[in-house]
Amino acid sequence: MDIVEGYLDRIARYDAKLHGVHRCLRDEARAAAHAAAAAMASGHRIGPFHGIPVAVKDLVEIAGRVTTGAVGPGTTAARPLPPPWWRRWLRRA
């Protein structure tokens, strides 16, 4: 949880000037961190990156999320897609 909160704090502190984060999924990040901590506390560890937060570019298609990829300027598109291969890979890492 400390790692996630640290990243969220830095995003809140610097993004108004840097504009590097289009959409920050704070609640989802915290929920994932709690789930990872609970899994590790029970002895279940997926891999060396289990519980490490990852930023994903907004042009990457993620199921149920709006993307800016492959759309015209100033527009967005929601695509109900399955999680891409790299997301499944990261969750196992």
C-alpha positions, 0 to 999 in steps of 0.5 A: 500500500505504501508504494501505491500511496507514494505514487498517487501522492506524486501524481497529485503533487506534480501532474498539474504542472507536468500533465503526464497522467490523463486519467488516474484510477486511484480507487482501482489502484488502492483496491489492487494494492489491498488485494496484493497485500492480502494475497501475500499475507496469506502466502500467495505470491504471483511473482517478483512484480506482484503488488508493484504499480504500473502506469498504462498509456491511455491509448492502450485498449483496456476493457471497459475503459475509454481510450484515446488510441485510433480516434480523431483529435479531441474524441475518445472511444469506449471499447469493450475488449478483453484484457490484452495479452500484456495485461495478463502477462503483467498480472502473472509477473 
